[in-house]
Amino acid sequence: MSEFEKKAKNFFILGKIAENLKMYSEAASNYFKSLSALNDLALEKIGIRTSSHNQRFNLLKQNIPKLYDITDKLFSVYRRTYTQSLNSEELLRLRKNIEEAFEYAKIDIPDDKKIK
């Protein structure tokens, strides 16, 4: 398992733990970090390494539009977690999008057994 795949799964697990504790902003932050690791993994598979959010967004937009669309849609929600709380419905929508990114990247989504 690559380092990026490991990070994607670990951040997703941390997101699920925070979600189970009703810590929705913290869950969203970890889910988005999981997405960032998935993005880096996908870019690495085509020989590209990134060093910033801006660079990652530009490279995703050019090379992997599907992951760009998911990331672009969720970035404002992630940024909002710095100063505001999310509700459970917003978090559920965010998590479903992250799960879609896992499926697109052909990476198994960590199940609840991994969390326990």
Secondary structure, 3 states (H helix, E strand, C coil): CCHHHHHHHHHHHHHHHHHHCCCHHHHHHHHHHHHHHHHHHHHHHCCCCCCCHHHHHHHHHHHCHHHHHHHHHHHHHHHHCCCCCCCHHHHHHHHHHHHHHHHHCCCCCCCHHHHC
